[in-house]
Amino acid sequence: MQEQYLYLGNEEVFNGQYMLAVFKVVPYGDITLEDVATEIAAESSSGSNLKVGTLTSYSKTCDARVYKVDHDNNLVYIAYPWLIFDRGGNVQNILTFIAGNVFGMAELKECKLLDVWFPSQMLDQYDGPSVTLDDMRDYLKNYDRPVLGTIIKPKIGLTSTEYAEVCYDFWAGGGDFVKNDEPQADQTFSPFEKMVVSVREAMDRAEDATGHTKVHSFNVSAADFDTMIRRAEYISNVMKPGSYAFLVDGITSGWTAVQTIRRHFPHVFLHYHRAGHGAFTRAENPIGYSVLVLSKFARLAGASGIHTGTAGIGKMAGDATDDITAAHGILKLKSHGHYFDQVWSEIPETDSDVVAEIKKEEELWNSGAHGIAMSRAKGIDTTLERKMSWRVISKTAPIISGGLNPVLLPKFLDTIGTIDFITTMGGGVHSHPQGTKAGATAVVQAYEAWKSQVSLEDYAKDHPELEEAIKFYNKHGIQAHRIDNSAVYHNENAI
């Protein structure tokens, strides 16, 4: 045991100078939780596996502190002095500390970072989103439903022109938002710049046909930052302001890529795709961190939206507890995590303006208004929230993809408890027997049925696209097998 890191019961960790984290830890053999907890604290802050003779009085202030150990649930609570992190607002640096070497420690059979908490003093150092779902809604003039989107399928192999034509069909069918699939880049069969021009032409046609603005999310991930920036600049020159987002494959290209785009293009919606996350976020994985942790750091880094999962309703692994907690955790000013309540304010949560804003937010959610979108649609004044924007870390939109279709949409809406999200159905649109345009229309109709509190079957009686979708997806599209992992996490409101 490295006793210098053990501070059980210490109250100083709540003084605003520490970022808090909770890990689920299972050591090998007879090692006690206290022993392994101090090793984790040392490895993830100032120390090593052995006490060193090069300590200074100041270096000791950089120690992480183990302030609580829960033997019944194998939980270890560690406080990190946030001044040890790169003062440039660098999320990559934080995760290098707390989710880096610790996962390779030989003593650990399990080590899962379940939740984190940021004090307001620390939040003041980080970017947060500069463009939000509210801004996209303003551009789309869409305030009373989710932003309904798609991923073009097949995910790879269409020419630039073929790709754009599928975009047009979706938009013409009533959809709002189209995204590149995450592997799409600058392939020979679909050169990047030609694809961008083709999408602009398809968007213009769709807007003329429908009378509504549309949005496309382009994957700018690349081998180097210079290429990413060149691609982003090209898009900015071709597309209309507000009509495009920049997608970054945040796991495979890295946090630095995410923050590079955030800082170079603060006027653009930053779309964080999390391809690869399942290797460490799945609840049954013993090593890694949770969807909530990933989503919180995406908000801290400045992502306008991040994929948060379908709560076990689509094709991907996931459970309602983790996915919905993550979605609400990045949407709200005050959110309830697995173990911590987070207030995303850069000023103390006791400030009267923050208290008033939290109260208003709770009232809106409890009334069924589900946030700023529905509140603005109902004519409720949201001026205070807008005025608060310089004092809070702006919200990040949940982006929902992975096996959803029109038949599953109402169930997901009931589960997530808000309309403040972006759907990106792929196969659930393009496999519609009548084609992509009808698939998009069926998605819109499924939402209209849910909003009207009418069953899909009744609504479909005079909506043929939805009727065909029900027949098809009830036969082919429902995910039958689910694993319940909901017992892995729980919220005990530790602070």
C-alpha positions as CSV (number, residue, x, y, z in Angstrom):
1,M,0.0,0.0,0.0
2,Q,1.2,3.5,-0.8
3,E,-0.2,5.3,2.2
4,Q,0.5,8.8,0.9
5,Y,-2.5,8.4,-1.4
6,L,-4.9,7.2,1.2
7,Y,-7.3,9.9,2.5
8,L,-10.4,8.0,3.5
9,G,-13.2,10.3,4.7
10,N,-11.3,13.4,3.6
11,E,-13.6,16.3,3.0
12,E,-11.1,18.6,1.3
13,V,-11.8,16.8,-2.0
14,F,-15.1,18.7,-2.2
15,N,-13.4,22.1,-2.1
16,G,-13.4,22.7,-5.9
17,Q,-9.7,21.8,-6.4
18,Y,-10.4,18.2,-7.3
19,M,-12.0,16.2,-10.1
20,L,-13.7,13.1,-8.7
21,A,-13.9,9.7,-10.2
22,V,-15.3,6.3,-9.2
23,F,-13.9,3.0,-10.4
24,K,-15.2,-0.5,-10.1
25,V,-12.2,-2.5,-9.1
26,V,-11.6,-6.2,-8.6
27,P,-8.0,-7.1,-7.7
28,Y,-6.3,-10.5,-8.2
29,G,-5.5,-12.7,-5.3
30,D,-5.5,-11.4,-1.7
31,I,-4.8,-7.8,-2.5
32,T,-7.1,-5.5,-0.6
33,L,-9.1,-2.8,-2.2
34,E,-7.2,-0.2,-0.2
35,D,-3.9,-1.6,-1.5
36,V,-4.9,-1.6,-5.2
37,A,-6.8,1.8,-4.8
38,T,-3.6,3.5,-3.7
39,E,-1.7,1.9,-6.6
40,I,-4.3,3.2,-9.0
41,A,-4.1,6.7,-7.5
42,A,-0.3,6.7,-7.7
43,E,-0.2,5.4,-11.3
44,S,-2.9,7.8,-12.5
45,S,-1.4,10.9,-10.9
46,S,2.1,11.6,-9.5
47,G,3.6,8.2,-8.6
48,S,4.8,4.8,-9.6
49,N,4.5,1.3,-8.3
50,L,7.1,2.1,-5.6
51,K,7.7,5.1,-3.4
52,V,10.4,7.1,-4.9
53,G,13.1,9.2,-3.3
54,T,12.7,12.2,-5.6
55,L,9.5,13.5,-4.0
56,T,9.3,17.2,-3.3
57,S,7.0,19.1,-1.0
58,Y,5.2,20.5,-4.1
59,S,5.0,17.2,-6.0
60,K,3.1,15.7,-3.1
61,T,0.3,18.2,-3.7
62,C,-0.1,16.6,-7.1
63,D,-1.1,13.3,-5.6
64,A,-4.5,11.8,-6.3
65,R,-6.4,10.9,-3.1
66,V,-8.4,7.8,-2.4
67,Y,-11.2,9.3,-0.3
68,K,-13.7,6.4,-0.2
69,V,-13.8,2.6,-0.6
70,D,-17.0,0.6,-0.9
71,H,-16.1,-3.0,-0.2
72,D,-19.7,-4.3,-0.8
73,N,-19.7,-3.0,-4.4
74,N,-16.0,-3.0,-5.2
75,L,-16.0,0.7,-5.7
76,V,-13.0,3.0,-5.3
77,Y,-13.5,6.8,-5.2
78,I,-10.4,8.9,-6.2
79,A,-10.0,12.7,-6.2
80,Y,-7.5,14.3,-8.7
81,P,-6.2,17.8,-8.2
82,W,-7.2,19.2,-11.5
83,L,-4.2,21.6,-11.6
84,I,-2.2,18.5,-12.7
85,F,-3.9,18.5,-16.1
86,D,-2.7,20.4,-19.1
87,R,-3.9,24.0,-18.6
88,G,-4.8,24.2,-22.3
89,G,-8.2,22.6,-21.8
90,N,-6.8,19.3,-23.0
91,V,-9.2,16.4,-22.6
92,Q,-6.7,13.9,-24.0
93,N,-4.4,14.8,-21.2
94,I,-7.0,14.1,-18.5
95,L,-7.7,10.6,-19.9
96,T,-4.0,9.9,-20.2
97,F,-3.9,10.2,-16.5
98,I,-7.1,8.5,-15.3
99,A,-7.8,6.1,-18.1
100,G,-4.3,5.3,-19.3
101,N,-1.7,3.0,-17.7
102,V,-4.1,2.0,-14.9
103,F,-5.9,-0.4,-17.2
104,G,-2.6,-2.3,-17.7
105,M,-1.8,-2.8,-14.1
106,A,-1.0,-6.4,-13.3
107,E,-2.9,-6.5,-10.0
108,L,-6.3,-5.7,-11.6
109,K,-8.8,-8.2,-12.8
110,E,-11.3,-5.5,-13.3
111,C,-11.0,-1.7,-13.5
112,K,-13.9,0.2,-14.9
113,L,-14.2,4.0,-14.7
114,L,-18.0,4.5,-14.1
115,D,-18.4,8.2,-13.4
116,V,-16.6,11.5,-13.1
117,W,-17.4,14.9,-11.6
118,F,-16.0,18.3,-12.6
119,P,-16.1,21.2,-10.2
120,S,-17.1,24.6,-11.6
121,Q,-13.6,25.9,-11.2
122,M,-12.3,23.2,-13.6
123,L,-15.1,23.6,-16.1
124,D,-14.0,27.2,-16.6
125,Q,-10.8,25.9,-18.3
126,Y,-12.5,23.8,-21.0
127,D,-14.2,24.7,-24.3
128,G,-17.6,22.9,-24.3
129,P,-19.7,23.1,-27.4
130,S,-19.9,26.3,-29.4
131,V,-22.8,25.1,-31.6
132,T,-25.7,23.2,-30.1
133,L,-28.8,21.3,-31.2
134,D,-30.7,24.5,-30.5
135,D,-28.7,26.2,-33.3
136,M,-29.4,23.3,-35.7
137,R,-33.1,23.5,-34.8
138,D,-33.1,27.3,-35.5
139,Y,-31.6,26.5,-38.9
140,L,-34.1,23.7,-39.7
141,K,-37.1,25.6,-38.0
142,N,-37.7,22.3,-36.2
143,Y,-38.8,22.7,-32.6
144,D,-41.5,20.0,-32.1
145,R,-39.8,16.7,-32.9
146,P,-36.3,15.1,-32.9
147,V,-34.0,15.9,-35.7
148,L,-34.8,13.0,-38.0
149,G,-31.8,11.7,-39.8
150,T,-30.2,8.9,-41.7
151,I,-26.9,7.2,-42.5
152,I,-26.6,6.5,-46.2
153,K,-26.5,2.7,-47.0
154,P,-24.7,0.8,-48.3
155,K,-22.1,2.5,-46.1
156,I,-19.4,2.2,-48.7
157,G,-19.4,1.6,-52.5
158,L,-21.8,4.3,-53.9
159,T,-20.3,6.9,-56.3
160,S,-20.5,10.5,-55.3
161,T,-23.6,11.0,-57.5
162,E,-25.3,7.9,-56.3
163,Y,-24.7,8.9,-52.7
164,A,-26.1,12.3,-53.2
165,E,-29.2,10.9,-54.9
166,V,-30.0,8.8,-51.8
167,C,-29.6,12.0,-49.7
168,Y,-32.1,13.7,-52.0
169,D,-34.6,10.9,-51.6
170,F,-34.4,11.0,-47.8
171,W,-34.7,14.7,-47.6
172,A,-37.6,14.7,-50.1
173,G,-39.4,12.2,-47.9
174,G,-39.4,14.6,-45.0
175,G,-36.0,13.9,-43.3
176,D,-33.9,16.6,-41.8
177,F,-30.3,15.3,-41.4
178,V,-28.0,13.0,-43.4
179,K,-24.6,11.8,-42.3
180,N,-21.6,10.1,-43.9
181,D,-21.1,6.7,-42.5
182,E,-18.1,6.7,-40.2
183,P,-15.8,4.8,-42.7
184,Q,-16.5,7.1,-45.6
185,A,-13.6,9.3,-46.5
186,D,-11.8,10.1,-49.8
187,Q,-12.2,6.7,-51.6
188,T,-11.5,6.2,-55.3
189,F,-15.2,5.4,-56.1
190,S,-16.4,8.5,-54.2
191,P,-13.8,11.3,-54.2
192,F,-14.4,13.6,-51.2
193,E,-14.6,16.9,-53.0
194,K,-16.9,15.6,-55.7
195,M,-19.1,14.0,-53.0
196,V,-19.4,17.4,-51.2
197,V,-20.4,19.2,-54.5
198,S,-22.9,16.5,-55.3
199,V,-24.5,16.7,-51.8
200,R,-24.8,20.5,-52.2
201,E,-26.7,20.0,-55.5
202,A,-28.9,17.3,-54.0
203,M,-29.6,19.5,-50.9
204,D,-30.6,22.5,-53.2
205,R,-33.0,20.3,-55.1
206,A,-34.5,18.9,-51.9
207,E,-35.0,22.3,-50.3
208,D,-36.7,23.5,-53.5
209,A,-39.0,20.5,-53.5
210,T,-39.9,20.6,-49.8
211,G,-39.6,24.2,-48.8
212,H,-37.5,23.2,-45.8
213,T,-33.8,23.5,-45.0
214,K,-31.6,20.4,-44.6
215,V,-28.4,19.5,-42.9
216,H,-25.5,17.1,-43.9
217,S,-22.8,15.8,-41.6
218,F,-19.4,15.2,-43.4
219,N,-16.7,13.0,-42.1
220,V,-13.5,15.1,-42.0
221,S,-11.4,12.5,-40.1
222,A,-8.1,12.0,-41.9
223,A,-4.5,10.8,-41.5
224,D,-3.3,14.2,-40.3
225,F,-4.7,17.5,-39.0
226,D,-3.7,19.5,-42.1
227,T,-5.9,17.2,-44.3
228,M,-8.8,17.4,-41.8
229,I,-8.6,21.2,-41.9
230,R,-8.4,21.3,-45.7
231,R,-11.5,19.1,-46.0
232,A,-13.4,21.2,-43.5
233,E,-12.4,24.4,-45.3
234,Y,-13.5,23.0,-48.6
235,I,-16.9,22.1,-47.2
236,S,-17.3,25.5,-45.7
237,N,-16.7,27.0,-49.1
238,V,-19.2,24.8,-50.9
239,M,-22.0,24.5,-48.4
240,K,-24.3,27.2,-47.0
241,P,-23.7,28.3,-43.3
242,G,-25.8,26.1,-41.0
243,S,-26.3,23.4,-43.6
244,Y,-23.4,21.2,-42.6
245,A,-21.7,19.5,-39.6
246,F,-18.2,18.1,-39.2
247,L,-18.1,14.5,-38.2
248,V,-15.0,13.3,-36.4
249,D,-14.3,9.6,-35.5
250,G,-13.4,10.5,-32.0
251,I,-12.1,7.2,-30.7
252,T,-10.1,6.1,-33.7
253,S,-8.8,9.6,-34.6
254,G,-8.4,10.8,-31.0
255,W,-9.4,13.6,-28.7
256,T,-6.9,15.9,-30.2
257,A,-8.6,15.6,-33.6
258,V,-11.9,16.4,-31.9
259,Q,-10.6,19.5,-30.2
260,T,-8.7,20.6,-33.3
261,I,-11.9,20.8,-35.3
262,R,-13.7,22.4,-32.3
263,R,-11.1,25.2,-32.1
264,H,-10.6,25.8,-35.8
265,F,-14.3,25.8,-36.7
266,P,-16.3,27.1,-33.7
267,H,-19.2,28.1,-36.0
268,V,-19.9,24.5,-37.1
269,F,-21.8,21.7,-35.4
270,L,-19.2,19.1,-34.2
271,H,-20.5,15.5,-34.6
272,Y,-18.5,13.0,-32.5
273,H,-18.8,9.5,-33.8
274,R,-17.7,6.9,-31.2
275,A,-16.7,4.0,-33.5
276,G,-14.6,1.6,-31.4
277,H,-16.1,2.6,-28.0
278,G,-17.6,-0.9,-27.4
279,A,-14.2,-2.3,-26.7
280,F,-14.2,-0.5,-23.3
281,T,-17.8,0.8,-22.7
282,R,-19.8,-2.3,-22.9
283,A,-21.1,-3.1,-19.4
284,E,-19.8,-6.7,-19.4
285,N,-16.2,-5.4,-20.3
286,P,-14.2,-5.5,-17.1
287,I,-11.6,-2.9,-18.3
288,G,-12.5,0.5,-19.6
289,Y,-15.0,3.2,-18.9
290,S,-18.7,3.8,-19.2
291,V,-20.8,5.4,-22.0
292,L,-21.5,8.2,-19.4
293,V,-17.8,8.9,-18.9
294,L,-17.2,9.0,-22.6
295,S,-20.2,11.3,-23.2
296,K,-19.2,13.7,-20.3
297,F,-15.7,14.1,-21.7
298,A,-17.2,14.7,-25.2
299,R,-19.2,17.6,-23.8
300,L,-16.2,18.9,-22.0
301,A,-14.1,18.8,-25.2
302,G,-16.8,20.7,-27.2
303,A,-18.7,18.1,-29.1
304,S,-22.0,19.4,-30.3
305,G,-23.4,15.9,-30.5
306,I,-22.2,12.3,-29.7
307,H,-23.7,8.9,-30.3
308,T,-25.1,7.6,-27.0
309,G,-26.7,4.3,-27.9
310,T,-30.3,3.0,-28.4
311,A,-30.8,1.7,-24.8
312,G,-30.9,-1.9,-26.0
313,I,-33.8,-1.1,-28.4
314,G,-31.7,-1.3,-31.6
315,K,-29.0,-3.7,-32.8
316,M,-26.2,-2.5,-30.5
317,A,-25.4,-3.8,-27.0
318,G,-26.6,-1.4,-24.3
319,D,-29.0,-0.9,-21.5
320,A,-31.5,1.8,-20.7
321,T,-29.7,2.8,-17.4
322,D,-26.4,3.6,-19.0
323,D,-27.5,5.0,-22.4
324,I,-30.3,7.2,-21.0
325,T,-28.2,8.4,-18.1
326,A,-25.5,9.4,-20.7
327,A,-28.1,11.1,-22.9
328,H,-29.6,13.1,-20.0
329,G,-26.1,13.7,-18.6
330,I,-25.0,15.7,-21.6
331,L,-28.4,17.5,-22.2
332,K,-29.1,19.0,-18.9
333,L,-27.6,21.8,-16.8
334,K,-27.9,19.6,-13.8
335,S,-27.7,15.9,-14.5
336,H,-27.8,12.8,-12.4
337,G,-25.0,10.4,-13.2
338,H,-24.3,6.9,-11.9
339,Y,-22.7,8.2,-8.8
340,F,-22.4,12.0,-9.1
341,D,-24.7,14.9,-9.7
342,Q,-23.1,17.2,-12.2
343,V,-23.9,20.9,-12.6
344,W,-22.4,22.1,-15.8
345,S,-21.8,25.6,-14.6
346,E,-18.6,27.6,-14.7
347,I,-19.8,29.6,-11.6
348,P,-20.8,28.0,-8.3
349,E,-24.0,26.0,-8.4
350,T,-25.2,28.0,-5.4
351,D,-25.3,31.2,-7.6
352,S,-28.8,32.5,-7.7
353,D,-28.9,32.6,-11.6
354,V,-27.8,28.9,-11.7
355,V,-30.3,27.9,-9.1
356,A,-33.1,29.6,-11.0
357,E,-32.0,28.0,-14.3
358,I,-31.8,24.5,-12.7
359,K,-35.3,25.0,-11.3
360,K,-36.7,26.1,-14.6
361,E,-35.1,23.2,-16.4
362,E,-36.6,20.7,-13.9
363,E,-40.0,22.3,-14.3
364,L,-39.8,22.0,-18.1
365,W,-38.8,18.3,-17.9
366,N,-41.4,17.5,-15.3
367,S,-44.1,19.1,-17.4
368,G,-43.3,16.9,-20.4
369,A,-41.9,19.9,-22.3
370,H,-38.6,17.9,-22.6
371,G,-36.2,20.9,-22.8
372,I,-35.7,24.0,-24.9
373,A,-37.1,22.5,-28.2
374,M,-40.6,21.8,-27.0
375,S,-40.6,24.8,-24.7
376,R,-39.9,27.1,-27.5
377,A,-42.5,25.4,-29.7
378,K,-45.0,26.1,-26.9
379,G,-43.9,29.8,-26.7
380,I,-42.2,29.4,-23.3
381,D,-39.6,32.1,-22.7
382,T,-36.1,30.7,-22.8
383,T,-34.2,34.0,-22.7
384,L,-32.5,33.1,-19.4
385,E,-31.0,30.0,-20.8
386,R,-29.6,32.0,-23.7
387,K,-28.2,34.7,-21.4
388,M,-26.6,31.9,-19.3
389,S,-24.7,30.5,-22.2
390,W,-21.4,32.3,-21.4
391,R,-21.5,30.9,-17.9
392,V,-22.2,27.2,-18.5
393,I,-20.8,24.4,-20.6
394,S,-23.4,24.2,-23.4
395,K,-25.3,21.0,-23.9
396,T,-24.3,18.2,-26.2
397,A,-27.0,16.4,-28.3
398,P,-27.5,12.6,-28.0
399,I,-27.2,11.1,-31.5
400,I,-29.1,7.9,-31.8
401,S,-28.2,5.1,-34.3
402,G,-27.8,1.4,-34.6
403,G,-30.8,-0.7,-35.7
404,L,-33.7,1.7,-35.1
405,N,-36.6,1.8,-37.6
406,P,-40.0,3.5,-37.7
407,V,-41.6,0.7,-35.7
408,L,-39.0,1.0,-32.9
409,L,-39.0,4.8,-32.8
410,P,-42.0,5.2,-30.4
411,K,-40.6,2.7,-27.9
412,F,-37.3,4.6,-28.0
413,L,-39.1,8.0,-27.5
414,D,-40.8,6.6,-24.4
415,T,-37.5,5.3,-23.1
416,I,-35.3,8.4,-23.6
417,G,-37.9,10.8,-22.2
418,T,-37.0,13.8,-24.5
419,I,-37.2,14.9,-28.1
420,D,-33.9,16.7,-27.9
421,F,-31.8,14.2,-30.0
422,I,-30.8,13.4,-33.5
423,T,-31.8,10.1,-35.1
424,T,-29.6,8.5,-37.7
425,M,-31.5,5.4,-39.0
426,G,-29.7,3.6,-41.8
427,G,-31.1,0.3,-42.7
428,G,-34.3,1.2,-40.9
429,V,-34.9,3.7,-43.7
430,H,-33.3,2.4,-46.9
431,S,-34.7,-1.1,-46.6
432,H,-38.3,0.1,-46.8
433,P,-39.9,-1.9,-49.5
434,Q,-41.0,1.3,-51.4
435,G,-37.5,2.8,-51.1
436,T,-35.7,5.5,-49.2
437,K,-38.2,8.3,-49.8
438,A,-41.0,6.2,-48.4
439,G,-38.7,5.1,-45.6
440,A,-38.1,8.7,-44.5
441,T,-41.8,9.4,-44.7
442,A,-42.6,6.4,-42.5
443,V,-40.2,7.7,-39.9
444,V,-41.9,11.1,-39.9
445,Q,-45.3,9.4,-39.6
446,A,-44.1,7.1,-36.8
447,Y,-43.2,10.3,-34.8
448,E,-46.5,11.9,-35.6
449,A,-48.3,8.9,-34.3
450,W,-46.3,8.9,-31.1
451,K,-46.9,12.6,-30.6
452,S,-50.6,12.2,-31.2
453,Q,-50.7,9.3,-28.7
454,V,-52.1,7.1,-31.4
455,S,-51.0,3.5,-32.0
456,L,-48.8,2.9,-35.1
457,E,-51.4,0.5,-36.4
458,D,-54.3,3.0,-36.2
459,Y,-52.2,5.9,-37.6
460,A,-51.1,3.6,-40.5
461,K,-54.6,3.1,-41.7
462,D,-54.4,6.3,-43.8
463,H,-50.6,6.5,-44.0
464,P,-49.5,3.8,-46.5
465,E,-45.7,4.4,-46.0
466,L,-46.1,3.6,-42.3
467,E,-48.4,0.7,-43.0
468,E,-45.8,-0.9,-45.3
469,A,-43.1,-0.2,-42.7
470,I,-45.0,-2.0,-39.9
471,K,-45.5,-5.1,-42.1
472,F,-41.9,-5.2,-43.1
473,Y,-40.1,-4.3,-39.9
474,N,-42.3,-6.5,-37.7
475,K,-41.1,-9.3,-39.9
476,H,-37.5,-8.3,-40.4
477,G,-36.4,-5.4,-38.2
478,I,-37.2,-6.1,-34.5
479,Q,-34.2,-7.0,-32.3
480,A,-35.3,-10.1,-30.5
481,H,-32.4,-10.8,-28.1
482,R,-31.3,-8.4,-25.4
483,I,-28.9,-8.8,-22.5
484,D,-29.9,-6.9,-19.3
485,N,-26.9,-5.2,-17.9
486,S,-28.8,-2.6,-15.9
487,A,-27.5,-3.9,-12.5
488,V,-23.9,-2.9,-13.4
489,Y,-24.4,0.7,-12.4
490,H,-26.5,2.6,-9.8
491,N,-26.8,6.2,-8.7
492,E,-26.2,6.7,-5.0
493,N,-25.6,10.5,-5.4
494,A,-22.3,10.4,-3.6
495,I,-21.9,14.1,-3.5
